[in-house]
Amino acid sequence: MSRADELYLQTCRQILDHGVWDTDLDVRPRWEDGTPAHTVKTFGVVNRYNLAEEFPIMTLRRTAFRSCVDELLWIWQKKSNRVADLRSHVWDAWADEAGTIGKAYGYQLSVPYDFPQGRMDQVDNVLWCLRNDRASRRILTSLYNFADLHEMALYPCAYSMTFNVSGNTLNAVLNQRSQDMLAANNWNVVQYAVLVHMMAQVSGLQAGELVHVIADCHIYDRHVPLVEALLKNEPYAAPAFRMDPSVTDFYDFTVDSFSLEGYRYGPFDHRIPVAV
């Protein structure tokens, strides 16, 4: 069983067996038929993944690895808010008439700021600090810009990354305000694990821990039977993660720079309804 499977099983069982329902509240999300999308949740989940030991992709069912990486590059490398720049269709439901998601995600990472070392965006500031100021405790990014929230199609869910160097090891904390355990949990974990590997390699560091902090960790009402079925699947060992060792510039990575060897996963043929 992979560590990602172990933590996924523990978190889902905690939510299903001891979680709190919001059925007595007026909730914002709706299903396609207009029905309120209620959830059962646990508050304040913290999961730790040691990237030096294992790549944290679940095997209980398939996580679409290339699509995960493509979206990660769309946000962090292309710094784009245009849905057409993304190969998958995960953002189609939130696209506006101009084909963007507004001033969300990649847009926020493209905005330049005046840092002590010069004017640059948040990603370039992280890269500069990892090469030139590794003792800093200020190496972080934030997508939660209150001034622009009214122009975002969706408030950022995974909104903050804090990077920290210990010796020759790069660790990171991913903060997430809201987490849909069935549709998005391992998707986000895989993405930010890849990001830590990327940042480490181009900075001459080794990837260490990814700590995932989730404020509202939930399962939607219509997802409960799907999760229960998923938890009965047989888990497998984690696959081997491969990254092109020749890449030294963060902006030279492509989807083809990454691969998994020996990725086995359980069956899951259900369509996952998405609440918007």
TORBA-793119 format. One record per residue (C-alpha): x, z, y. Coordinates in pm, whole numbers. Layout:
@x->X | z->Z | y->Y $
...
end
This chain:
@x->0 | z->0 | y->0 $
@x->135 | z->-89 | y->343 $
@x->160 | z->177 | y->614 $
@x->-86 | z->-28 | y->819 $
@x->-338 | z->-9 | y->533 $
@x->-285 | z->364 | y->493 $
@x->-348 | z->435 | y->862 $
@x->-642 | z->195 | y->872 $
@x->-807 | z->364 | y->575 $
@x->-750 | z->711 | y->723 $
@x->-885 | z->615 | y->1065 $
@x->-1194 | z->437 | y->935 $
@x->-1280 | z->724 | y->699 $
@x->-1241 | z->972 | y->984 $
@x->-1480 | z->767 | y->1198 $
@x->-1736 | z->703 | y->924 $
@x->-1735 | z->1058 | y->785 $
@x->-1692 | z->1265 | y->1101 $
@x->-1751 | z->1033 | y->1397 $
@x->-2005 | z->1066 | y->1678 $
@x->-2282 | z->806 | y->1729 $
@x->-2387 | z->685 | y->2076 $
@x->-2740 | z->586 | y->1972 $
@x->-2884 | z->830 | y->2227 $
@x->-2706 | z->651 | y->2514 $
@x->-2771 | z->332 | y->2711 $
@x->-2473 | z->116 | y->2611 $
@x->-2339 | z->-198 | y->2780 $
@x->-2246 | z->-420 | y->2478 $
@x->-2513 | z->-641 | y->2324 $
@x->-2540 | z->-845 | y->2005 $
@x->-2623 | z->-1214 | y->2026 $
@x->-2994 | z->-1138 | y->1985 $
@x->-2987 | z->-898 | y->2280 $
@x->-2999 | z->-580 | y->2071 $
@x->-2783 | z->-293 | y->2200 $
@x->-2456 | z->-270 | y->2006 $
@x->-2412 | z->99 | y->1926 $
@x->-2101 | z->257 | y->1776 $
@x->-1977 | z->556 | y->1580 $
@x->-1645 | z->679 | y->1719 $
@x->-1351 | z->916 | y->1711 $
@x->-1176 | z->1013 | y->2034 $
@x->-799 | z->1016 | y->2079 $
@x->-649 | z->843 | y->1776 $
@x->-269 | z->820 | y->1763 $
@x->-106 | z->600 | y->1496 $
@x->272 | z->558 | y->1458 $
@x->438 | z->253 | y->1301 $
@x->811 | z->246 | y->1221 $
@x->899 | z->-120 | y->1274 $
@x->1247 | z->-67 | y->1132 $
@x->1092 | z->14 | y->795 $
@x->792 | z->-215 | y->766 $
@x->592 | z->-475 | y->956 $
@x->245 | z->-325 | y->1023 $
@x->8 | z->-595 | y->905 $
@x->-283 | z->-486 | y->687 $
@x->-335 | z->-630 | y->340 $
@x->-688 | z->-503 | y->275 $
@x->-790 | z->-835 | y->431 $
@x->-610 | z->-1118 | y->603 $
@x->-499 | z->-1078 | y->962 $
@x->-453 | z->-1422 | y->1121 $
@x->-83 | z->-1381 | y->1201 $
@x->-22 | z->-1709 | y->1385 $
@x->-335 | z->-1668 | y->1599 $
@x->-224 | z->-1313 | y->1685 $
@x->117 | z->-1438 | y->1797 $
@x->-37 | z->-1730 | y->1987 $
@x->-257 | z->-1494 | y->2190 $
@x->37 | z->-1259 | y->2250 $
@x->246 | z->-1546 | y->2390 $
@x->-53 | z->-1663 | y->2597 $
@x->-70 | z->-1324 | y->2767 $
@x->293 | z->-1210 | y->2783 $
@x->493 | z->-1532 | y->2795 $
@x->263 | z->-1794 | y->2951 $
@x->94 | z->-1519 | y->3156 $
@x->-216 | z->-1734 | y->3149 $
@x->-585 | z->-1666 | y->3200 $
@x->-690 | z->-2020 | y->3106 $
@x->-871 | z->-2035 | y->2773 $
@x->-755 | z->-2395 | y->2724 $
@x->-396 | z->-2267 | y->2700 $
@x->-491 | z->-2072 | y->2387 $
@x->-515 | z->-2239 | y->2046 $
@x->-782 | z->-2007 | y->1906 $
@x->-1135 | z->-1953 | y->2035 $
@x->-1138 | z->-1574 | y->2055 $
@x->-1188 | z->-1577 | y->2433 $
@x->-1448 | z->-1855 | y->2454 $
@x->-1739 | z->-1612 | y->2501 $
@x->-1575 | z->-1467 | y->2813 $
@x->-1468 | z->-1791 | y->2983 $
@x->-1611 | z->-1867 | y->3328 $
@x->-1711 | z->-2209 | y->3468 $
@x->-1348 | z->-2277 | y->3555 $
@x->-1240 | z->-2205 | y->3199 $
@x->-1060 | z->-1879 | y->3279 $
@x->-1115 | z->-1510 | y->3204 $
@x->-1066 | z->-1426 | y->3570 $
@x->-788 | z->-1198 | y->3693 $
@x->-743 | z->-1039 | y->3351 $
@x->-463 | z->-995 | y->3098 $
@x->-205 | z->-1271 | y->3151 $
@x->-298 | z->-1311 | y->3516 $
@x->-195 | z->-952 | y->3587 $
@x->143 | z->-1006 | y->3423 $
@x->206 | z->-1309 | y->3645 $
@x->170 | z->-1119 | y->3974 $
@x->508 | z->-1053 | y->4145 $
@x->599 | z->-711 | y->4286 $
@x->888 | z->-583 | y->4495 $
@x->1112 | z->-384 | y->4259 $
@x->1446 | z->-227 | y->4365 $
@x->1633 | z->-510 | y->4189 $
@x->1421 | z->-783 | y->4350 $
@x->1081 | z->-952 | y->4350 $
@x->954 | z->-1028 | y->4001 $
@x->655 | z->-980 | y->3773 $
@x->601 | z->-694 | y->3528 $
@x->738 | z->-876 | y->3223 $
@x->1059 | z->-977 | y->3399 $
@x->1098 | z->-621 | y->3527 $
@x->1082 | z->-490 | y->3169 $
@x->1339 | z->-745 | y->3057 $
@x->1570 | z->-659 | y->3348 $
@x->1546 | z->-286 | y->3280 $
@x->1612 | z->-323 | y->2906 $
@x->1934 | z->-506 | y->2987 $
@x->2047 | z->-318 | y->3297 $
@x->1881 | z->26 | y->3315 $
@x->1817 | z->146 | y->2960 $
@x->1812 | z->513 | y->3060 $
@x->1507 | z->451 | y->3277 $
@x->1184 | z->631 | y->3192 $
@x->990 | z->389 | y->3412 $
@x->987 | z->79 | y->3191 $
@x->618 | z->7 | y->3165 $
@x->345 | z->-245 | y->3233 $
@x->-20 | z->-205 | y->3326 $
@x->-302 | z->-459 | y->3314 $
@x->-558 | z->-218 | y->3460 $
@x->-557 | z->-323 | y->3823 $
@x->-858 | z->-152 | y->3983 $
@x->-856 | z->-389 | y->4281 $
@x->-917 | z->-687 | y->4050 $
@x->-1157 | z->-538 | y->3793 $
@x->-1458 | z->-703 | y->3957 $
@x->-1293 | z->-1042 | y->3898 $
@x->-1216 | z->-985 | y->3529 $
@x->-1436 | z->-1124 | y->3252 $
@x->-1352 | z->-814 | y->3047 $
@x->-1177 | z->-495 | y->3151 $
@x->-846 | z->-478 | y->2960 $
@x->-877 | z->-293 | y->2628 $
@x->-506 | z->-273 | y->2540 $
@x->-394 | z->-210 | y->2896 $
@x->-53 | z->-44 | y->2907 $
@x->286 | z->-66 | y->2735 $
@x->561 | z->191 | y->2790 $
@x->906 | z->97 | y->2661 $
@x->1175 | z->355 | y->2591 $
@x->1531 | z->313 | y->2467 $
@x->1688 | z->578 | y->2242 $
@x->2048 | z->490 | y->2159 $
@x->2028 | z->129 | y->2043 $
@x->1661 | z->150 | y->1947 $
@x->1363 | z->20 | y->2143 $
@x->1041 | z->221 | y->2101 $
@x->708 | z->162 | y->2271 $
@x->369 | z->321 | y->2335 $
@x->61 | z->99 | y->2345 $
@x->-232 | z->258 | y->2531 $
@x->-579 | z->129 | y->2453 $
@x->-898 | z->249 | y->2620 $
@x->-1128 | z->100 | y->2355 $
@x->-1075 | z->-28 | y->2000 $
@x->-1312 | z->-219 | y->1772 $
@x->-1174 | z->-115 | y->1433 $
@x->-1308 | z->-409 | y->1232 $
@x->-1256 | z->-702 | y->1467 $
@x->-948 | z->-602 | y->1663 $
@x->-747 | z->-305 | y->1534 $
@x->-483 | z->-469 | y->1319 $
@x->-488 | z->-778 | y->1545 $
@x->-360 | z->-563 | y->1833 $
@x->-114 | z->-369 | y->1617 $
@x->40 | z->-693 | y->1487 $
@x->65 | z->-842 | y->1835 $
@x->241 | z->-549 | y->1994 $
@x->469 | z->-499 | y->1695 $
@x->583 | z->-859 | y->1745 $
@x->625 | z->-792 | y->2118 $
@x->854 | z->-495 | y->2051 $
@x->1062 | z->-708 | y->1813 $
@x->1085 | z->-982 | y->2077 $
@x->1186 | z->-747 | y->2358 $
@x->1441 | z->-576 | y->2134 $
@x->1609 | z->-894 | y->2013 $
@x->1656 | z->-1053 | y->2357 $
@x->1789 | z->-721 | y->2492 $
@x->2042 | z->-660 | y->2215 $
@x->1843 | z->-369 | y->2072 $
@x->1682 | z->-279 | y->1740 $
@x->1306 | z->-241 | y->1706 $
@x->1199 | z->118 | y->1641 $
@x->858 | z->283 | y->1667 $
@x->531 | z->146 | y->1799 $
@x->296 | z->431 | y->1888 $
@x->-66 | z->319 | y->1927 $
@x->-285 | z->552 | y->2134 $
@x->-658 | z->477 | y->2126 $
@x->-902 | z->665 | y->2349 $
@x->-1236 | z->541 | y->2211 $
@x->-1179 | z->431 | y->1850 $
@x->-1506 | z->298 | y->1711 $
@x->-1697 | z->98 | y->1451 $
@x->-2006 | z->-96 | y->1559 $
@x->-2335 | z->-27 | y->1386 $
@x->-2356 | z->-376 | y->1232 $
@x->-1995 | z->-347 | y->1115 $
@x->-2040 | z->-29 | y->911 $
@x->-2137 | z->-196 | y->580 $
@x->-1856 | z->-451 | y->626 $
@x->-1600 | z->-175 | y->680 $
@x->-1729 | z->19 | y->379 $
@x->-1685 | z->-291 | y->164 $
@x->-1340 | z->-361 | y->308 $
@x->-1215 | z->-11 | y->229 $
@x->-1281 | z->-78 | y->-142 $
@x->-1033 | z->-368 | y->-152 $
@x->-704 | z->-336 | y->-334 $
@x->-412 | z->-298 | y->-90 $
@x->-72 | z->-461 | y->-137 $
@x->281 | z->-396 | y->-17 $
@x->366 | z->-510 | y->335 $
@x->520 | z->-856 | y->369 $
@x->865 | z->-921 | y->514 $
@x->871 | z->-1012 | y->884 $
@x->1104 | z->-1290 | y->995 $
@x->1200 | z->-1382 | y->1352 $
@x->1434 | z->-1662 | y->1459 $
@x->1762 | z->-1474 | y->1527 $
@x->1896 | z->-1752 | y->1750 $
@x->1645 | z->-1685 | y->2030 $
@x->1804 | z->-1486 | y->2313 $
@x->1563 | z->-1576 | y->2595 $
@x->1217 | z->-1418 | y->2586 $
@x->1062 | z->-1741 | y->2715 $
@x->1209 | z->-1953 | y->2435 $
@x->1001 | z->-1794 | y->2158 $
@x->724 | z->-2008 | y->2007 $
@x->465 | z->-1941 | y->1740 $
@x->705 | z->-2104 | y->1493 $
@x->973 | z->-1842 | y->1573 $
@x->790 | z->-1591 | y->1351 $
@x->683 | z->-1585 | y->989 $
@x->580 | z->-1353 | y->706 $
@x->717 | z->-1369 | y->353 $
@x->511 | z->-1251 | y->58 $
@x->192 | z->-1179 | y->252 $
@x->-85 | z->-1095 | y->4 $
@x->-428 | z->-967 | y->105 $
@x->-769 | z->-881 | y->-34 $
@x->-1086 | z->-1094 | y->-10 $
@x->-1313 | z->-1071 | y->292 $
@x->-1560 | z->-1355 | y->328 $
@x->-1797 | z->-1196 | y->578 $
@x->-1864 | z->-1327 | y->927 $
@x->-1788 | z->-1052 | y->1177 $
@x->-2053 | z->-1037 | y->1452 $
@x->-1899 | z->-980 | y->1796 $
@x->-2067 | z->-769 | y->2063 $
@x->-2023 | z->-883 | y->2423 $
end
